[in-house]
Every structure is written in structure tokens, then in C-alpha cells.
Amino acid sequence: MFGLGTPEIVLILIVVLVLFGGKKIPELMRGLGEGVREFNAAKANIKTEIEEGMKKEKPSQVPPSDNK
């Protein structure tokens, strides 16, 4: 995982805990979760719009090829 071992990850978690405190971390995670949820909803909406647009388009007329 990006060349990070267990000691490095533990150190990063301790630094985050010291900087933000135990009470602030749940708020940060809640905000992160909401952001991910909004991103996934927007992604699904765009995918749906693209699929609907492709269904509405008529397939282009391809001239028959001569296979003699």
C-alpha cells in the first residue's frame, strides 16, 4: 500500500489523533462519508444520463458492404 508499513500507518494515525483530537475525528469521518456519498450519487446520475442519451440516439445507417 504505497510502500507504507504498519509502523508508518500507526505513526500517521497517532499524529492525526493528536492534531485533531478524539472528538473531532468522528466529525471529519462523517463529512468524508457524505462527500463520498454525494460523489457516488453524481456518478450514477451522469451514467444514467449517458445511457438514456445513447438509447434516444438512432443508430447510424451503415451501408451494406459488398463481400464478393
Contacts in CASP RR format, 6 or more apart in sequence:
PFRMAT RR
TARGET T0000
AUTHOR 0000-0000-0000
METHOD contacts of the structure
MODEL  1
MFGLGTPEIVLILIVVLVLFGGKKIPELMRGLGEGVREFNAAKANIKTEI
EEGMKKEKPSQVPPSDNK
4 12 0 8 1.000
16 25 0 8 1.000
17 25 0 8 1.000
20 28 0 8 1.000
END
